[in-house]
Amino acid sequence: MALRSLDNALPATIERPKKVPKIVAPAVKISSPADVPRGCSVMNDENAAPPPKAVEQSSEYIASEDLKALPDPETKIASLLEELESRDWLKVCEGLNDVRRLALHHYSYLLPILGNVMLVIVKAMKSPRSALCKTSIMACTDIFHSFGNILLSTSEESAFDQLLLQLLLKASQDKRFVCEEAEKSLEKMAVSVPPLPLLKKLQSYVNHSNLRVRAKAAVAISKCVSKMGIEVMKDFGLAALLQVSAELLNDRLPEAREAARSIITSIHSGFAQQNELKVGDESSDAESWQNFCSSNLPPISAQSVAKIVSQ
C-alpha cells in the first residue's frame, strides 16, 4: 500500500482578505428640497421644523356698495385695458374691480371704451378660475346698473350678445357661488335694460339645446315681461308672447315651466287691459281669453294656457 504524501496531509493556510477602510462622506445640511442631490431622498427628521406652507393667492369679493370712487380716474382709465389683459389673474381681478368703480362713480370715463371692456369681461368669464369668473360677473352687474339703458342702442350690442350668452351659461353651472352670482346679474339686467330689445335677445334662447340655459332664459323673460306695460307688449306682440310661453310650458325643467306660468299671467293682465274688460265680469273675461288662446295656439296648447289664469 502506497504511503500518502505528507505535503498533502494538512490544508494550505488560507489568507484572509484585508479590510478596506470605509470612507464616510461628510454630512450635508439640507435646508430645502431643492438642495437634495438627484436620485437621493430626504429622511424625515422628527426634530426638524416643518417647511413653511405655500401662500395661497386669493381675490377679495367687494360688494357694490363698498366700492369707493377712484382718486384719479383719468390716470386709471389710461392703463385699464392693459391691466385687464394681464396674465396675472389677480391683476385682472383688480382691474375688474376698477371697472366696477368706474361704472358706479365715473360713468363718463368708462363709456368710450365700454365695448372693449365688455369683451375682456367675456374672456374673464370663460376662465376656469372661479374667483376670476365671479369677479367678472360682478362687473357685469354694475355695468347693467349704470349702462343698462344704452347697451342695446349703441355699438356695444355685439359685445352684449356675447355677455348674455356667458351669463346664461354660468347661471346653468353646478358651481353654486358662480351660478348664484350669474343669476343676480341676470336679474339686474332684466330691470335695467329696456324690456323690448332685451326680450328679442332672450327669445332666441327659448330653443337652446341646453336645458338649463333655456330655463334661465325663461326666468329672465318672465322678469322682463312682468315690468312691461301694455303698449310695450303690443309692440312685441301679445300673440308672439303667448306662443313663447306655451312652448316653455312644455319644457322638461320645472324652473322653465314656472317661468312660463308667470309670463302667461302677465300676458293675461295685458290682454285684459287691451280689451278693456269689465271688472268682475269673470265669464266674459274667461271667454275672451279662451278665444284669444284658441286663435293663436294649437288646440292642446290653447287649453293648457287658458287654464293657467283660471287656477
C-alpha positions in Angstrom: 0.0 0.0 0.0 1.4 3.4 -1.1 2.1 5.9 1.7 0.2 9.3 1.5 2.5 12.3 0.9 2.9 14.4 3.9 2.7 17.5 1.8 -1.0 16.9 1.2 -1.8 15.9 4.8 -2.7 19.4 6.0 -4.7 22.0 4.1 -2.8 25.0 2.9 -3.1 28.1 5.1 -5.9 30.4 3.7 -5.0 34.0 3.6 -7.9 36.3 4.7 -8.6 39.4 2.7 -7.6 42.6 4.2 -10.3 45.0 5.4 -10.7 48.1 3.3 -11.4 51.2 5.5 -14.8 52.8 4.9 -14.7 56.4 3.7 -17.7 58.3 5.1 -18.7 61.4 3.3 -19.3 64.5 5.4 -22.9 65.2 6.3 -24.5 67.8 4.1 -27.0 70.2 5.7 -30.2 70.3 3.6 -32.2 73.4 4.0 -34.8 72.8 1.4 -35.9 70.0 -1.0 -34.1 71.8 -3.8 -30.8 71.0 -2.1 -31.3 67.3 -2.3 -29.0 65.6 -4.8 -30.7 63.9 -7.7 -31.6 60.3 -7.0 -31.5 60.8 -3.2 -34.3 61.0 -0.8 -34.7 63.1 2.4 -35.3 61.2 5.6 -38.0 62.6 7.9 -36.5 64.3 10.9 -38.9 64.5 13.7 -36.9 67.2 15.4 -36.8 69.4 12.3 -39.3 72.2 11.9 -41.9 71.7 9.2 -41.4 73.6 6.0 -43.5 76.8 5.6 -46.7 76.3 3.7 -47.1 78.0 0.3 -49.2 81.1 0.5 -52.4 80.7 -1.4 -53.4 83.5 -3.7 -56.9 84.8 -3.4 -59.1 87.6 -4.5 -61.4 89.6 -2.4 -65.1 89.9 -3.4 -66.2 93.5 -2.8 -69.9 94.4 -2.7 -71.0 97.2 -5.0 -72.0 99.5 -2.1 -68.5 99.1 -0.6 -66.7 100.3 -3.8 -65.3 103.8 -3.4 -64.6 106.4 -6.0 -61.2 106.5 -7.6 -58.9 109.4 -6.6 -57.6 109.8 -10.2 -60.0 108.1 -12.7 -58.3 109.7 -15.7 -55.0 108.1 -14.9 -56.6 104.7 -14.1 -58.6 104.7 -17.4 -55.3 105.1 -19.4 -53.9 101.8 -18.1 -57.2 99.9 -17.5 -57.2 97.8 -20.7 -53.5 96.8 -20.2 -54.3 95.8 -16.6 -57.3 93.7 -17.8 -55.1 91.9 -20.4 -52.5 90.9 -17.8 -51.5 87.2 -17.5 -51.7 87.6 -13.7 -55.2 86.7 -12.8 -55.0 88.7 -9.5 -54.2 91.8 -11.5 -57.1 91.1 -13.8 -59.4 90.9 -10.7 -58.1 94.2 -9.5 -58.7 95.6 -13.0 -62.3 94.3 -12.9 -62.9 96.0 -9.6 -61.6 99.2 -11.1 -64.1 98.7 -13.9 -66.8 98.5 -11.3 -65.6 101.7 -9.6 -65.6 103.5 -12.9 -69.1 102.2 -13.8 -70.5 103.3 -10.5 -68.7 106.6 -9.8 -67.1 107.7 -13.1 -69.6 106.9 -15.8 -68.2 109.2 -18.5 -64.7 107.9 -18.3 -65.7 104.3 -19.0 -68.2 104.9 -21.7 -65.7 105.5 -24.6 -64.1 102.1 -24.1 -67.1 100.2 -22.8 -67.3 97.8 -25.8 -63.7 96.7 -25.4 -64.1 96.3 -21.6 -67.1 94.1 -22.1 -65.2 91.8 -24.5 -62.5 91.5 -21.9 -65.1 90.6 -19.3 -66.5 87.9 -21.6 -63.0 86.5 -21.8 -62.6 86.5 -18.0 -66.0 84.8 -17.6 -64.7 81.9 -19.7 -61.7 81.4 -17.3 -61.7 78.1 -15.4 -60.5 80.0 -12.3 -63.7 80.5 -10.3 -62.6 83.7 -8.5 -61.9 85.5 -11.7 -65.1 84.3 -13.2 -67.2 85.5 -10.3 -65.5 88.9 -10.2 -66.2 89.4 -13.9 -69.9 88.6 -13.3 -70.0 91.2 -10.5 -68.6 93.6 -13.0 -71.4 92.7 -15.4 -74.0 93.6 -12.7 -72.5 97.0 -12.1 -72.3 97.7 -15.9 -76.0 96.8 -16.2 -76.8 99.1 -13.3 -75.0 102.1 -14.9 -75.3 101.5 -18.6 -78.3 99.2 -19.0 -80.4 101.9 -20.7 -77.9 102.3 -23.6 -76.3 98.9 -24.0 -78.7 97.8 -26.8 -78.8 101.1 -28.6 -75.1 101.6 -29.2 -72.2 99.9 -30.9 -71.8 97.7 -27.7 -74.7 95.5 -28.8 -72.4 92.8 -30.3 -70.4 92.6 -27.0 -73.7 92.4 -25.1 -74.8 89.4 -27.1 -71.6 87.5 -26.0 -72.1 88.7 -22.5 -75.7 87.5 -22.3 -74.7 84.0 -23.6 -71.9 83.7 -21.0 -74.2 84.8 -18.2 -76.8 82.2 -19.1 -74.1 79.5 -19.3 -72.7 80.5 -15.9 -76.1 80.6 -14.3 -76.5 77.0 -15.5 -73.3 75.7 -13.9 -73.0 73.4 -10.9 -70.6 75.7 -9.1 -73.1 77.3 -6.7 -71.4 80.6 -5.9 -70.8 81.3 -9.6 -74.3 80.2 -10.5 -75.9 82.4 -7.8 -73.8 85.4 -8.9 -74.8 85.0 -12.5 -78.5 84.8 -11.5 -78.2 88.1 -9.6 -76.6 89.7 -12.7 -79.4 88.4 -14.9 -82.0 89.9 -12.5 -80.2 93.2 -12.6 -80.1 93.0 -16.4 -83.9 92.4 -16.5 -84.7 95.5 -14.5 -82.0 97.8 -16.1 -82.1 97.1 -19.8 -85.1 98.3 -21.8 -87.5 95.3 -22.0 -88.5 95.3 -25.7 -85.0 94.9 -27.2 -83.9 92.6 -24.3 -86.9 90.4 -24.9 -86.0 90.0 -28.5 -82.5 88.9 -27.5 -83.8 86.4 -24.9 -86.4 84.9 -27.3 -83.6 83.2 -29.3 -82.6 81.1 -26.2 -86.0 79.5 -25.8 -85.0 76.8 -28.2 -81.4 76.4 -26.9 -80.1 72.8 -26.8 -79.0 73.2 -23.1 -82.0 72.6 -20.8 -80.6 74.8 -18.1 -79.9 77.7 -20.5 -83.5 77.5 -21.7 -84.7 77.6 -18.1 -82.5 80.6 -17.1 -83.6 82.4 -20.3 -87.3 81.7 -19.4 -86.8 83.2 -15.9 -85.2 86.3 -17.4 -88.1 86.6 -19.9 -90.7 86.3 -17.1 -89.0 89.1 -15.2 -88.7 91.2 -18.3 -92.4 90.7 -19.2 -93.6 91.4 -15.7 -92.4 95.1 -15.9 -93.7 95.6 -19.5 -96.7 97.8 -19.9 -99.5 97.0 -22.3 -98.0 99.3 -25.0 -94.7 97.5 -24.9 -96.4 94.1 -25.0 -98.3 95.2 -28.1 -95.1 96.4 -29.7 -93.6 92.9 -29.3 -96.9 91.2 -29.9 -99.2 89.6 -27.4 -99.7 86.6 -29.7 -95.9 86.1 -30.0 -95.5 86.3 -26.3 -98.3 83.7 -25.9 -96.5 81.3 -28.3 -93.2 81.7 -26.4 -94.9 80.9 -23.1 -96.8 78.0 -24.5 -93.6 76.5 -25.8 -91.9 76.9 -22.4 -94.9 75.4 -20.6 -94.0 72.0 -22.0 -90.3 72.3 -21.1 -88.7 69.4 -19.2 -87.4 71.6 -16.3 -89.8 72.8 -13.6 -88.0 76.2 -13.5 -88.9 76.9 -17.1 -92.5 75.8 -16.7 -92.9 78.0 -13.6 -91.5 80.9 -15.6 -93.9 80.2 -18.4 -96.9 80.4 -16.0 -95.6 83.8 -14.8 -95.3 85.0 -18.4 -98.9 83.8 -19.1 -100.2 85.6 -16.1 -98.6 88.9 -17.2 -99.9 88.4 -20.8 -103.4 87.9 -19.4 -103.2 91.1 -17.4 -102.1 93.0 -20.5 -104.8 91.3 -22.6 -107.4 92.3 -20.1 -106.2 95.9 -20.3 -106.2 95.9 -24.1 -109.7 94.7 -24.4 -111.0 96.9 -21.5 -112.8 94.0 -19.9 -115.3 94.9 -17.2 -114.1 94.4 -13.6 -115.8 91.4 -12.0 -117.2 90.0 -15.3 -115.5 86.7 -15.0 -117.5 84.9 -17.7 -116.7 87.5 -20.3 -113.0 87.5 -19.3 -112.7 83.7 -19.5 -114.5 83.6 -22.9 -112.4 86.3 -24.5 -109.2 84.8 -23.1 -110.2 81.3 -24.4 -110.9 82.7 -27.8 -107.5 84.6 -27.9 -105.6 81.4 -26.9 -107.5 79.3 -29.5 -106.8 81.7 -32.3 -103.0 81.8 -31.7 -102.2 78.3 -30.4 -102.8 74.6 -31.3 -105.9 73.2 -29.5 -104.0 71.3 -26.9 -101.6 74.2 -26.1 -104.5 76.6 -26.1 -106.4 74.5 -23.5 -103.3 74.3 -21.2 -102.6 78.0 -21.4 -106.2 79.0 -20.9 -106.3 77.0 -17.6 -103.4 78.8 -16.1 -105.3 82.0 -15.2 -108.4 80.1 -14.0 -106.4 78.1 -11.4 
